[in-house]
Amino acid sequence: MALFIPIRYLHTQNKEENSKYVNRPKWMDFSVKVYDNIDNKINRDSILDENKGKSGIYLWFNSLNGKKYIGQSKDLGNRKQGRLIRYLNPSYLKSIKGTSLIRNAFIKYNIENFWLVILEYCPIHMLDKREQYWLNLLKPEYNILQFVKSSRGYKNDEKIRAKMRGPRLSFSPSKEHRAAIGLAAIKENRNYNKIFKDAISKRLGTPVYVYDMLGNLINTFSSILRLKKAYNIKIHHKTLYKHIAAGTLFNGLKFSFIHLNSSSINVPIIKLSNHNKPRIISCINTLNSNLSKDLKSLTSAAKYIKKVDGKSDRATIRNYINTGKLYKKKWLIKE
């Protein structure tokens, strides 16, 4: 159990001068510190300085309606990424969007009507346990979730759920985030139905329009990958993207990322003959001819060199084919 320190009043104890403390909640007597005058920059700086480098559980108390919010912080006085600094900065609260009850309360009632209570200081590894203790004890009204780091028991209203199901134009996950999502899906053995896959493809894919030589639109695909599957095209999707952008003709069909009219179909184009057949990639080892081998695709070539030399990938193989340089100073890769 954490050691609780008796409260150190930061205001005068004269009740005649501080009549607003007459209805002070009893639970506040078990806290470490109470800050009731935080409506100017000097006081805010003092709060951060006093709590710099200290981890613990904090509480925001609305002195007008008695509602509370409880949170935790590894460094209560952190001025860059700390939990408290965001609440002490009114411009930050107004700049972010969301349905946070405590954020909306700060905007509605202003910070001068809130008290900051440091419930306790505790080691970082105890933060979750101690926050849950205070959540259970005080049942804060501004906390949407009543369990630490869990959404159990909370359900968004229908309006918010409709937004979540729609396109998220501002959501652009990094490569690491996408990889983590994919790994989680594999671990959980998720099975996505066709409706879900079509919705994702429509939202994130690049639409491709298919025209015949007369300029008639004959098909539309929500992504390049779906186009490849429909026409059994074996080349890499990035290579296909370049050919589509360059106006290449595929077996009498014109693929385009934009809507075209019949006149724009007649522009000079290059015809690809048998381009959807796998390529023959010659991997020639200049130091040991016994290791030289012809492979049927970039993927096979990359796997073979990786097996022999321990490292290789499609993008690297493609680059050395285009430049004609020796890969690892011994592999001559030709198409």
Phi and psi restraints in degrees (value plus and minus 20) as a CYANA .aco file:
   2 ALA   PHI     -94.2   -54.2
   2 ALA   PSI     129.7   169.7
   3 LEU   PHI    -106.2   -66.2
   3 LEU   PSI     101.8   141.8
   4 PHE   PHI    -112.2   -72.2
   4 PHE   PSI     112.0   152.0
   5 ILE   PHI    -119.9   -79.9
   5 ILE   PSI     113.9   153.9
   6 PRO   PHI     -75.4   -35.4
   6 PRO   PSI     129.9   169.9
   7 ILE   PHI     -82.7   -42.7
   7 ILE   PSI     120.6   160.6
   8 ARG   PHI    -129.1   -89.1
   8 ARG   PSI      84.4   124.4
   9 TYR   PHI     -87.1   -47.1
   9 TYR   PSI     109.7   149.7
  10 LEU   PHI    -119.6   -79.6
  10 LEU   PSI     -11.1    28.9
  11 HIS   PHI    -146.2  -106.2
  11 HIS   PSI     145.9   185.9
  12 THR   PHI     -86.4   -46.4
  12 THR   PSI     130.5   170.5
  13 GLN   PHI    -111.5   -71.5
  13 GLN   PSI     -14.3    25.7
  14 ASN   PHI     -96.3   -56.3
  14 ASN   PSI      88.0   128.0
  15 LYS   PHI     -87.2   -47.2
  15 LYS   PSI     -45.5    -5.5
  16 GLU   PHI     -86.6   -46.6
  16 GLU   PSI     -54.5   -14.5
  17 GLU   PHI    -105.4   -65.4
  17 GLU   PSI     -37.4     2.6
  18 ASN   PHI    -150.8  -110.8
  18 ASN   PSI      43.6    83.6
  19 SER   PHI     -85.6   -45.6
  19 SER   PSI     -41.0    -1.0
  20 LYS   PHI     -90.7   -50.7
  20 LYS   PSI     -31.0     9.0
  21 TYR   PHI    -110.8   -70.8
  21 TYR   PSI     -21.0    19.0
  22 VAL   PHI     -79.7   -39.7
  22 VAL   PSI     -60.0   -20.0
  23 ASN   PHI    -117.0   -77.0
  23 ASN   PSI       9.6    49.6
  24 ARG   PHI     -82.9   -42.9
  24 ARG   PSI     110.7   150.7
  25 PRO   PHI     -82.1   -42.1
  25 PRO   PSI     123.2   163.2
  26 LYS   PHI     -85.6   -45.6
  26 LYS   PSI     -54.8   -14.8
  27 TRP   PHI     -81.8   -41.8
  27 TRP   PSI     -41.6    -1.6
  28 MET   PHI     -87.1   -47.1
  28 MET   PSI     -41.2    -1.2
  29 ASP   PHI     -88.1   -48.1
  29 ASP   PSI     -35.7     4.3
  30 PHE   PHI    -116.9   -76.9
  30 PHE   PSI     -16.5    23.5
  31 SER   PHI    -107.7   -67.7
  31 SER   PSI     150.2   190.2
  32 VAL   PHI    -107.3   -67.3
  32 VAL   PSI     -66.8   -26.8
  33 LYS   PHI    -163.7  -123.7
  33 LYS   PSI     131.1   171.1
  34 VAL   PHI    -152.5  -112.5
  34 VAL   PSI     105.6   145.6
  35 TYR   PHI    -133.9   -93.9
  35 TYR   PSI      95.0   135.0
  36 ASP   PHI    -130.6   -90.6
  36 ASP   PSI     -25.3    14.7
  37 ASN   PHI    -146.3  -106.3
  37 ASN   PSI      65.0   105.0
  38 ILE   PHI    -144.4  -104.4
  38 ILE   PSI       9.0    49.0
  39 ASP   PHI    -113.0   -73.0
  39 ASP   PSI     -11.1    28.9
  40 ASN   PHI    -154.3  -114.3
  40 ASN   PSI     141.1   181.1
  41 LYS   PHI     -83.9   -43.9
  41 LYS   PSI     -55.5   -15.5
  42 ILE   PHI     -81.8   -41.8
  42 ILE   PSI     -65.8   -25.8
  43 ASN   PHI     -85.4   -45.4
  43 ASN   PSI     -57.4   -17.4
  44 ARG   PHI     -86.0   -46.0
  44 ARG   PSI     -62.6   -22.6
  45 ASP   PHI     -82.0   -42.0
  45 ASP   PSI     -58.4   -18.4
  46 SER   PHI     -84.0   -44.0
  46 SER   PSI     -60.4   -20.4
  47 ILE   PHI     -81.7   -41.7
  47 ILE   PSI     -65.5   -25.5
  48 LEU   PHI     -86.7   -46.7
  48 LEU   PSI     -60.5   -20.5
  49 ASP   PHI     -83.8   -43.8
  49 ASP   PSI     -61.2   -21.2
  50 GLU   PHI     -88.5   -48.5
  50 GLU   PSI     -45.2    -5.2
  51 ASN   PHI    -131.4   -91.4
  51 ASN   PSI      -9.8    30.2
  52 LYS   PHI     -82.9   -42.9
  52 LYS   PSI     109.4   149.4
  53 GLY   PHI      58.8    98.8
  53 GLY   PSI     -15.3    24.7
  54 LYS   PHI    -125.5   -85.5
  54 LYS   PSI     112.3   152.3
  55 SER   PHI    -119.8   -79.8
  55 SER   PSI     124.9   164.9
  56 GLY   PHI     156.2   196.2
  56 GLY   PSI    -189.8  -149.8
  57 ILE   PHI    -129.9   -89.9
  57 ILE   PSI     108.9   148.9
  58 TYR   PHI    -138.4   -98.4
  58 TYR   PSI     142.6   182.6
  59 LEU   PHI    -162.0  -122.0
  59 LEU   PSI     115.7   155.7
  60 TRP   PHI    -121.6   -81.6
  60 TRP   PSI     108.3   148.3
  61 PHE   PHI    -138.6   -98.6
  61 PHE   PSI     101.0   141.0
  62 ASN   PHI    -102.3   -62.3
  62 ASN   PSI      89.1   129.1
  63 SER   PHI     -91.0   -51.0
  63 SER   PSI     -31.7     8.3
  64 LEU   PHI    -106.7   -66.7
  64 LEU   PSI     -58.4   -18.4
  65 ASN   PHI    -143.1  -103.1
  65 ASN   PSI     -22.9    17.1
  66 GLY   PHI      59.1    99.1
  66 GLY   PSI     -13.9    26.1
  67 LYS   PHI     -98.9   -58.9
  67 LYS   PSI     134.5   174.5
  68 LYS   PHI    -151.1  -111.1
  68 LYS   PSI     138.4   178.4
  69 TYR   PHI    -158.6  -118.6
  69 TYR   PSI     113.5   153.5
  70 ILE   PHI    -137.5   -97.5
  70 ILE   PSI     118.5   158.5
  71 GLY   PHI    -167.8  -127.8
  71 GLY   PSI     155.0   195.0
  72 GLN   PHI    -148.4  -108.4
  72 GLN   PSI     139.0   179.0
  73 SER   PHI    -173.0  -133.0
  73 SER   PSI     117.4   157.4
  74 LYS   PHI     -94.3   -54.3
  74 LYS   PSI     -45.5    -5.5
  75 ASP   PHI    -166.1  -126.1
  75 ASP   PSI      78.5   118.5
  76 LEU   PHI     -83.0   -43.0
  76 LEU   PSI     -46.9    -6.9
  77 GLY   PHI    -121.9   -81.9
  77 GLY   PSI      -8.8    31.2
  78 ASN   PHI     -83.7   -43.7
  78 ASN   PSI     103.1   143.1
  79 ARG   PHI    -107.3   -67.3
  79 ARG   PSI     -29.5    10.5
  80 LYS   PHI    -123.8   -83.8
  80 LYS   PSI     -72.0   -32.0
  81 GLN   PHI    -146.8  -106.8
  81 GLN   PSI      -3.5    36.5
  82 GLY   PHI     -91.3   -51.3
  82 GLY   PSI     140.9   180.9
  83 ARG   PHI     -92.0   -52.0
  83 ARG   PSI     -57.6   -17.6
  84 LEU   PHI     -93.6   -53.6
  84 LEU   PSI     -56.5   -16.5
  85 ILE   PHI     -80.7   -40.7
  85 ILE   PSI     -52.0   -12.0
  86 ARG   PHI     -87.3   -47.3
  86 ARG   PSI     -54.0   -14.0
  87 TYR   PHI     -98.6   -58.6
  87 TYR   PSI     -46.0    -6.0
  88 LEU   PHI    -103.1   -63.1
  88 LEU   PSI     -22.7    17.3
  89 ASN   PHI    -133.5   -93.5
  89 ASN   PSI      75.5   115.5
  90 PRO   PHI     -77.9   -37.9
  90 PRO   PSI     -56.9   -16.9
  91 SER   PHI     -85.6   -45.6
  91 SER   PSI     -53.1   -13.1
  92 TYR   PHI     -87.1   -47.1
  92 TYR   PSI     -63.6   -23.6
  93 LEU   PHI     -80.9   -40.9
  93 LEU   PSI     -56.3   -16.3
  94 LYS   PHI     -98.4   -58.4
  94 LYS   PSI     -40.9    -0.9
  95 SER   PHI    -103.4   -63.4
  95 SER   PSI     -45.5    -5.5
  96 ILE   PHI    -109.7   -69.7
  96 ILE   PSI     139.9   179.9
  97 LYS   PHI    -139.2   -99.2
  97 LYS   PSI     134.6   174.6
  98 GLY   PHI     133.1   173.1
  98 GLY   PSI    -198.1  -158.1
  99 THR   PHI    -129.8   -89.8
  99 THR   PSI       2.2    42.2
 100 SER   PHI     -81.3   -41.3
 100 SER   PSI     104.2   144.2
 101 LEU   PHI     -86.8   -46.8
 101 LEU   PSI     -60.2   -20.2
 102 ILE   PHI     -90.5   -50.5
 102 ILE   PSI     -56.7   -16.7
 103 ARG   PHI     -82.5   -42.5
 103 ARG   PSI     -67.1   -27.1
 104 ASN   PHI     -82.9   -42.9
 104 ASN   PSI     -54.3   -14.3
 105 ALA   PHI     -88.4   -48.4
 105 ALA   PSI     -59.3   -19.3
 106 PHE   PHI     -82.7   -42.7
 106 PHE   PSI     -61.2   -21.2
 107 ILE   PHI     -88.2   -48.2
 107 ILE   PSI     -57.7   -17.7
 108 LYS   PHI     -94.8   -54.8
 108 LYS   PSI     -64.7   -24.7
 109 TYR   PHI    -120.6   -80.6
 109 TYR   PSI     -32.8     7.2
 110 ASN   PHI      52.4    92.4
 110 ASN   PSI     131.8   171.8
 111 ILE   PHI     -88.1   -48.1
 111 ILE   PSI     -46.0    -6.0
 112 GLU   PHI     -86.0   -46.0
 112 GLU   PSI     -35.1     4.9
 113 ASN   PHI    -117.3   -77.3
 113 ASN   PSI      -8.9    31.1
 114 PHE   PHI    -135.4   -95.4
 114 PHE   PSI     124.4   164.4
 115 TRP   PHI    -127.1   -87.1
 115 TRP   PSI     121.0   161.0
 116 LEU   PHI    -120.8   -80.8
 116 LEU   PSI     103.1   143.1
 117 VAL   PHI    -136.8   -96.8
 117 VAL   PSI     103.4   143.4
 118 ILE   PHI    -109.5   -69.5
 118 ILE   PSI      84.5   124.5
 119 LEU   PHI     -87.9   -47.9
 119 LEU   PSI     -61.4   -21.4
 120 GLU   PHI    -189.8  -149.8
 120 GLU   PSI     134.6   174.6
 121 TYR   PHI    -117.7   -77.7
 121 TYR   PSI     119.6   159.6
 122 CYS   PHI    -174.5  -134.5
 122 CYS   PSI     140.7   180.7
 123 PRO   PHI     -81.7   -41.7
 123 PRO   PSI     134.9   174.9
 124 ILE   PHI     -78.2   -38.2
 124 ILE   PSI     -60.5   -20.5
 125 HIS   PHI     -88.6   -48.6
 125 HIS   PSI     -31.0     9.0
 126 MET   PHI    -120.7   -80.7
 126 MET   PSI     -22.8    17.2
 127 LEU   PHI     -76.9   -36.9
 127 LEU   PSI     -69.0   -29.0
 128 ASP   PHI     -80.7   -40.7
 128 ASP   PSI     -65.3   -25.3
 129 LYS   PHI     -83.9   -43.9
 129 LYS   PSI     -64.1   -24.1
 130 ARG   PHI     -92.7   -52.7
 130 ARG   PSI     -55.2   -15.2
 131 GLU   PHI     -84.2   -44.2
 131 GLU   PSI     -61.6   -21.6
 132 GLN   PHI     -83.4   -43.4
 132 GLN   PSI     -55.5   -15.5
 133 TYR   PHI     -79.4   -39.4
 133 TYR   PSI     -67.5   -27.5
 134 TRP   PHI     -91.6   -51.6
 134 TRP   PSI     -53.3   -13.3
 135 LEU   PHI     -82.1   -42.1
 135 LEU   PSI     -64.1   -24.1
 136 ASN   PHI     -87.0   -47.0
 136 ASN   PSI     -56.1   -16.1
 137 LEU   PHI     -96.3   -56.3
 137 LEU   PSI     -66.2   -26.2
 138 LEU   PHI    -120.5   -80.5
 138 LEU   PSI     -38.3     1.7
 139 LYS   PHI      27.5    67.5
 139 LYS   PSI      44.4    84.4
 140 PRO   PHI     -83.3   -43.3
 140 PRO   PSI     114.4   154.4
 141 GLU   PHI     -94.6   -54.6
 141 GLU   PSI     -46.6    -6.6
 142 TYR   PHI    -105.4   -65.4
 142 TYR   PSI     -29.9    10.1
 143 ASN   PHI    -101.5   -61.5
 143 ASN   PSI      95.0   135.0
 144 ILE   PHI     -86.2   -46.2
 144 ILE   PSI     -63.0   -23.0
 145 LEU   PHI    -119.0   -79.0
 145 LEU   PSI     114.3   154.3
 146 GLN   PHI    -122.0   -82.0
 146 GLN   PSI      -9.3    30.7
 147 PHE   PHI    -149.4  -109.4
 147 PHE   PSI     116.1   156.1
 148 VAL   PHI     -83.3   -43.3
 148 VAL   PSI     106.5   146.5
 149 LYS   PHI      33.4    73.4
 149 LYS   PSI      20.8    60.8
 150 SER   PHI    -167.2  -127.2
 150 SER   PSI     121.9   161.9
 151 SER   PHI    -120.5   -80.5
 151 SER   PSI      -7.7    32.3
 152 ARG   PHI     -81.2   -41.2
 152 ARG   PSI     112.7   152.7
 153 GLY   PHI      68.4   108.4
 153 GLY   PSI     -26.5    13.5
 154 TYR   PHI    -128.9   -88.9
 154 TYR   PSI     118.4   158.4
 155 LYS   PHI    -157.8  -117.8
 155 LYS   PSI     104.2   144.2
 156 ASN   PHI     -86.4   -46.4
 156 ASN   PSI     132.6   172.6
 157 ASP   PHI     -94.5   -54.5
 157 ASP   PSI     149.1   189.1
 158 GLU   PHI     -82.2   -42.2
 158 GLU   PSI     -54.5   -14.5
 159 LYS   PHI     -83.6   -43.6
 159 LYS   PSI     -63.9   -23.9
 160 ILE   PHI     -89.7   -49.7
 160 ILE   PSI     -58.9   -18.9
 161 ARG   PHI     -83.9   -43.9
 161 ARG   PSI     -56.2   -16.2
 162 ALA   PHI     -83.6   -43.6
 162 ALA   PSI     -58.4   -18.4
 163 LYS   PHI     -85.2   -45.2
 163 LYS   PSI     -61.1   -21.1
 164 MET   PHI     -85.8   -45.8
 164 MET   PSI     -51.5   -11.5
 165 ARG   PHI     -97.1   -57.1
 165 ARG   PSI     -42.2    -2.2
 166 GLY   PHI    -100.6   -60.6
 166 GLY   PSI     159.9   199.9
 167 PRO   PHI     -85.0   -45.0
 167 PRO   PSI     119.0   159.0
 168 ARG   PHI    -128.8   -88.8
 168 ARG   PSI      70.2   110.2
 169 LEU   PHI     -85.9   -45.9
 169 LEU   PSI     -49.4    -9.4
 170 SER   PHI    -110.2   -70.2
 170 SER   PSI     -21.6    18.4
 171 PHE   PHI    -110.4   -70.4
 171 PHE   PSI      94.7   134.7
 172 SER   PHI    -154.9  -114.9
 172 SER   PSI      64.2   104.2
 173 PRO   PHI     -87.3   -47.3
 173 PRO   PSI     127.1   167.1
 174 SER   PHI     -93.5   -53.5
 174 SER   PSI     151.4   191.4
 175 LYS   PHI     -81.1   -41.1
 175 LYS   PSI     -58.3   -18.3
 176 GLU   PHI     -85.2   -45.2
 176 GLU   PSI     -59.9   -19.9
 177 HIS   PHI     -85.4   -45.4
 177 HIS   PSI     -64.0   -24.0
 178 ARG   PHI     -80.9   -40.9
 178 ARG   PSI     -61.9   -21.9
 179 ALA   PHI     -83.7   -43.7
 179 ALA   PSI     -59.2   -19.2
 180 ALA   PHI     -85.8   -45.8
 180 ALA   PSI     -59.8   -19.8
 181 ILE   PHI     -82.2   -42.2
 181 ILE   PSI     -64.9   -24.9
 182 GLY   PHI     -83.6   -43.6
 182 GLY   PSI     -61.0   -21.0
 183 LEU   PHI     -85.2   -45.2
 183 LEU   PSI     -60.1   -20.1
 184 ALA   PHI     -83.6   -43.6
 184 ALA   PSI     -58.4   -18.4
 185 ALA   PHI     -84.3   -44.3
 185 ALA   PSI     -58.8   -18.8
 186 ILE   PHI     -87.8   -47.8
 186 ILE   PSI     -64.1   -24.1
 187 LYS   PHI     -83.1   -43.1
 187 LYS   PSI     -57.5   -17.5
 188 GLU   PHI    -107.6   -67.6
 188 GLU   PSI     -22.5    17.5
 189 ASN   PHI      34.4    74.4
 189 ASN   PSI      28.4    68.4
 190 ARG   PHI     -92.1   -52.1
 190 ARG   PSI     120.2   160.2
 191 ASN   PHI    -137.2   -97.2
 191 ASN   PSI      88.9   128.9
 192 TYR   PHI    -112.6   -72.6
 192 TYR   PSI     110.3   150.3
 193 ASN   PHI     -98.4   -58.4
 193 ASN   PSI     152.8   192.8
 194 LYS   PHI     -83.7   -43.7
 194 LYS   PSI     -56.9   -16.9
 195 ILE   PHI     -82.4   -42.4
 195 ILE   PSI     -62.7   -22.7
 196 PHE   PHI     -85.9   -45.9
 196 PHE   PSI     -64.2   -24.2
 197 LYS   PHI     -83.3   -43.3
 197 LYS   PSI     -60.9   -20.9
 198 ASP   PHI     -84.1   -44.1
 198 ASP   PSI     -58.4   -18.4
 199 ALA   PHI     -86.0   -46.0
 199 ALA   PSI     -61.5   -21.5
 200 ILE   PHI     -85.2   -45.2
 200 ILE   PSI     -64.1   -24.1
 201 SER   PHI     -83.1   -43.1
 201 SER   PSI     -59.6   -19.6
 202 LYS   PHI     -88.1   -48.1
 202 LYS   PSI     -55.3   -15.3
 203 ARG   PHI     -98.5   -58.5
 203 ARG   PSI     -59.4   -19.4
 204 LEU   PHI    -126.8   -86.8
 204 LEU   PSI     -38.5     1.5
 205 GLY   PHI     -98.6   -58.6
 205 GLY   PSI     145.1   185.1
 206 THR   PHI    -117.6   -77.6
 206 THR   PSI      94.1   134.1
 207 PRO   PHI     -81.0   -41.0
 207 PRO   PSI     121.4   161.4
 208 VAL   PHI    -147.4  -107.4
 208 VAL   PSI     109.3   149.3
 209 TYR   PHI    -125.6   -85.6
 209 TYR   PSI     118.3   158.3
 210 VAL   PHI    -133.2   -93.2
 210 VAL   PSI     106.5   146.5
 211 TYR   PHI    -143.1  -103.1
 211 TYR   PSI     130.8   170.8
 212 ASP   PHI    -108.6   -68.6
 212 ASP   PSI    -198.1  -158.1
 213 MET   PHI     -89.6   -49.6
 213 MET   PSI     -34.4     5.6
 214 LEU   PHI    -110.8   -70.8
 214 LEU   PSI     -21.3    18.7
 215 GLY   PHI      68.9   108.9
 215 GLY   PSI      -7.5    32.5
 216 ASN   PHI    -105.5   -65.5
 216 ASN   PSI     111.2   151.2
 217 LEU   PHI     -93.7   -53.7
 217 LEU   PSI      99.0   139.0
 218 ILE   PHI    -132.8   -92.8
 218 ILE   PSI     -34.2     5.8
 219 ASN   PHI    -185.2  -145.2
 219 ASN   PSI     138.2   178.2
 220 THR   PHI    -160.2  -120.2
 220 THR   PSI     114.9   154.9
 221 PHE   PHI    -143.1  -103.1
 221 PHE   PSI     125.4   165.4
 222 SER   PHI     -99.4   -59.4
 222 SER   PSI     -30.4     9.6
 223 SER   PHI    -179.6  -139.6
 223 SER   PSI     143.2   183.2
 224 ILE   PHI     -85.1   -45.1
 224 ILE   PSI     -57.3   -17.3
 225 LEU   PHI     -83.3   -43.3
 225 LEU   PSI     -57.5   -17.5
 226 ARG   PHI     -90.7   -50.7
 226 ARG   PSI     -54.5   -14.5
 227 LEU   PHI     -82.8   -42.8
 227 LEU   PSI     -66.1   -26.1
 228 LYS   PHI     -78.4   -38.4
 228 LYS   PSI     -63.0   -23.0
 229 LYS   PHI     -86.5   -46.5
 229 LYS   PSI     -60.2   -20.2
 230 ALA   PHI     -87.1   -47.1
 230 ALA   PSI     -57.8   -17.8
 231 TYR   PHI    -125.0   -85.0
 231 TYR   PSI      -9.2    30.8
 232 ASN   PHI      33.1    73.1
 232 ASN   PSI      26.6    66.6
 233 ILE   PHI    -110.2   -70.2
 233 ILE   PSI     105.7   145.7
 234 LYS   PHI    -117.1   -77.1
 234 LYS   PSI     -28.3    11.7
 235 ILE   PHI     -94.1   -54.1
 235 ILE   PSI     140.8   180.8
 236 HIS   PHI     -82.3   -42.3
 236 HIS   PSI     124.9   164.9
 237 HIS   PHI     -84.6   -44.6
 237 HIS   PSI     -48.8    -8.8
 238 LYS   PHI     -91.1   -51.1
 238 LYS   PSI     -58.5   -18.5
 239 THR   PHI     -85.4   -45.4
 239 THR   PSI     -62.1   -22.1
 240 LEU   PHI     -81.5   -41.5
 240 LEU   PSI     -60.2   -20.2
 241 TYR   PHI     -77.3   -37.3
 241 TYR   PSI     -64.4   -24.4
 242 LYS   PHI     -84.2   -44.2
 242 LYS   PSI     -61.1   -21.1
 243 HIS   PHI     -86.7   -46.7
 243 HIS   PSI     -59.2   -19.2
 244 ILE   PHI     -84.4   -44.4
 244 ILE   PSI     -63.5   -23.5
 245 ALA   PHI     -84.7   -44.7
 245 ALA   PSI     -50.5   -10.5
 246 ALA   PHI    -102.6   -62.6
 246 ALA   PSI     -28.3    11.7
 247 GLY   PHI      66.4   106.4
 247 GLY   PSI       5.2    45.2
 248 THR   PHI     -89.8   -49.8
 248 THR   PSI     122.9   162.9
 249 LEU   PHI    -114.0   -74.0
 249 LEU   PSI     112.6   152.6
 250 PHE   PHI    -133.2   -93.2
 250 PHE   PSI      84.2   124.2
 251 ASN   PHI      28.5    68.5
 251 ASN   PSI      27.0    67.0
 252 GLY   PHI      61.8   101.8
 252 GLY   PSI     -14.7    25.3
 253 LEU   PHI    -136.7   -96.7
 253 LEU   PSI     126.9   166.9
 254 LYS   PHI    -130.9   -90.9
 254 LYS   PSI     102.1   142.1
 255 PHE   PHI    -121.2   -81.2
 255 PHE   PSI     120.3   160.3
 256 SER   PHI    -167.8  -127.8
 256 SER   PSI     130.5   170.5
 257 PHE   PHI    -109.3   -69.3
 257 PHE   PSI     -26.6    13.4
 258 ILE   PHI    -150.5  -110.5
 258 ILE   PSI     141.4   181.4
 259 HIS   PHI     -89.4   -49.4
 259 HIS   PSI     115.2   155.2
 260 LEU   PHI    -139.4   -99.4
 260 LEU   PSI     138.5   178.5
 261 ASN   PHI    -127.1   -87.1
 261 ASN   PSI     153.4   193.4
 262 SER   PHI     -82.7   -42.7
 262 SER   PSI     -52.4   -12.4
 263 SER   PHI     -88.6   -48.6
 263 SER   PSI     -53.0   -13.0
 264 SER   PHI     -97.4   -57.4
 264 SER   PSI     -28.7    11.3
 265 ILE   PHI     -96.3   -56.3
 265 ILE   PSI     -43.9    -3.9
 266 ASN   PHI    -107.0   -67.0
 266 ASN   PSI      -7.7    32.3
 267 VAL   PHI     -91.0   -51.0
 267 VAL   PSI     132.3   172.3
 268 PRO   PHI     -78.1   -38.1
 268 PRO   PSI     108.3   148.3
 269 ILE   PHI    -156.6  -116.6
 269 ILE   PSI     140.6   180.6
 270 ILE   PHI    -121.0   -81.0
 270 ILE   PSI     113.8   153.8
 271 LYS   PHI    -112.9   -72.9
 271 LYS   PSI     109.8   149.8
 272 LEU   PHI    -113.0   -73.0
 272 LEU   PSI     100.1   140.1
 273 SER   PHI    -120.3   -80.3
 273 SER   PSI     104.7   144.7
 274 ASN   PHI      36.1    76.1
 274 ASN   PSI      12.3    52.3
 275 HIS   PHI     -93.3   -53.3
 275 HIS   PSI     -37.5     2.5
 276 ASN   PHI    -108.3   -68.3
 276 ASN   PSI     -12.1    27.9
 277 LYS   PHI    -110.5   -70.5
 277 LYS   PSI     126.3   166.3
 278 PRO   PHI     -79.9   -39.9
 278 PRO   PSI     125.5   165.5
 279 ARG   PHI    -106.0   -66.0
 279 ARG   PSI     137.2   177.2
 280 ILE   PHI    -118.2   -78.2
 280 ILE   PSI      99.1   139.1
 281 ILE   PHI    -129.2   -89.2
 281 ILE   PSI      99.9   139.9
 282 SER   PHI    -113.4   -73.4
 282 SER   PSI      99.1   139.1
 283 CYS   PHI    -125.9   -85.9
 283 CYS   PSI      82.7   122.7
 284 ILE   PHI    -124.5   -84.5
 284 ILE   PSI      99.9   139.9
 285 ASN   PHI    -111.8   -71.8
 285 ASN   PSI      91.8   131.8
 286 THR   PHI     -93.7   -53.7
 286 THR   PSI     -33.0     7.0
 287 LEU   PHI    -119.1   -79.1
 287 LEU   PSI     -47.7    -7.7
 288 ASN   PHI    -163.7  -123.7
 288 ASN   PSI      82.1   122.1
 289 SER   PHI     -84.9   -44.9
 289 SER   PSI     -41.2    -1.2
 290 ASN   PHI     -87.5   -47.5
 290 ASN   PSI     -40.0     0.0
 291 LEU   PHI    -110.4   -70.4
 291 LEU   PSI     -27.5    12.5
 292 SER   PHI     -88.1   -48.1
 292 SER   PSI     123.9   163.9
 293 LYS   PHI    -180.1  -140.1
 293 LYS   PSI     127.7   167.7
 294 ASP   PHI    -118.6   -78.6
 294 ASP   PSI     109.0   149.0
 295 LEU   PHI    -136.5   -96.5
 295 LEU   PSI     140.5   180.5
 296 LYS   PHI    -111.0   -71.0
 296 LYS   PSI     -25.3    14.7
 297 SER   PHI    -182.2  -142.2
 297 SER   PSI     147.1   187.1
 298 LEU   PHI     -81.8   -41.8
 298 LEU   PSI     -58.8   -18.8
 299 THR   PHI     -82.1   -42.1
 299 THR   PSI     -65.9   -25.9
 300 SER   PHI     -83.7   -43.7
 300 SER   PSI     -60.5   -20.5
 301 ALA   PHI     -83.5   -43.5
 301 ALA   PSI     -63.3   -23.3
 302 ALA   PHI     -83.5   -43.5
 302 ALA   PSI     -61.7   -21.7
 303 LYS   PHI     -86.1   -46.1
 303 LYS   PSI     -58.9   -18.9
 304 TYR   PHI     -86.2   -46.2
 304 TYR   PSI     -68.2   -28.2
 305 ILE   PHI     -85.6   -45.6
 305 ILE   PSI     -55.9   -15.9
 306 LYS   PHI     -84.1   -44.1
 306 LYS   PSI     -57.7   -17.7
 307 LYS   PHI     -87.2   -47.2
 307 LYS   PSI     -57.8   -17.8
 308 VAL   PHI    -100.0   -60.0
 308 VAL   PSI     -64.6   -24.6
 309 ASP   PHI    -129.8   -89.8
 309 ASP   PSI     -26.8    13.2
 310 GLY   PHI      73.2   113.2
 310 GLY   PSI     -29.8    10.2
 311 LYS   PHI    -179.0  -139.0
 311 LYS   PSI     111.9   151.9
 312 SER   PHI     159.8   199.8
 312 SER   PSI     140.7   180.7
 313 ASP   PHI    -176.5  -136.5
 313 ASP   PSI     147.1   187.1
 314 ARG   PHI     -79.3   -39.3
 314 ARG   PSI     -66.5   -26.5
 315 ALA   PHI     -80.8   -40.8
 315 ALA   PSI     -60.7   -20.7
 316 THR   PHI     -85.4   -45.4
 316 THR   PSI     -65.6   -25.6
 317 ILE   PHI     -79.4   -39.4
 317 ILE   PSI     -65.2   -25.2
 318 ARG   PHI     -80.4   -40.4
 318 ARG   PSI     -59.9   -19.9
 319 ASN   PHI     -84.1   -44.1
 319 ASN   PSI     -62.5   -22.5
 320 TYR   PHI     -94.0   -54.0
 320 TYR   PSI     -46.0    -6.0
 321 ILE   PHI     -86.2   -46.2
 321 ILE   PSI     -63.4   -23.4
 322 ASN   PHI     -89.9   -49.9
 322 ASN   PSI     -55.7   -15.7
 323 THR   PHI    -108.6   -68.6
 323 THR   PSI     -43.5    -3.5
 324 GLY   PHI      56.9    96.9
 324 GLY   PSI     -11.5    28.5
 325 LYS   PHI    -102.5   -62.5
 325 LYS   PSI     142.0   182.0
 326 LEU   PHI     -99.0   -59.0
 326 LEU   PSI     108.1   148.1
 327 TYR   PHI    -103.3   -63.3
 327 TYR   PSI     107.3   147.3
 328 LYS   PHI      37.7    77.7
 328 LYS   PSI       4.0    44.0
 329 LYS   PHI      44.3    84.3
 329 LYS   PSI      -0.5    39.5
 330 LYS   PHI    -170.0  -130.0
 330 LYS   PSI     -36.9     3.1
 331 TRP   PHI    -123.2   -83.2
 331 TRP   PSI     100.6   140.6
 332 LEU   PHI    -120.9   -80.9
 332 LEU   PSI      95.8   135.8
 333 ILE   PHI    -130.0   -90.0
 333 ILE   PSI     100.9   140.9
 334 LYS   PHI    -148.8  -108.8
 334 LYS   PSI     133.8   173.8
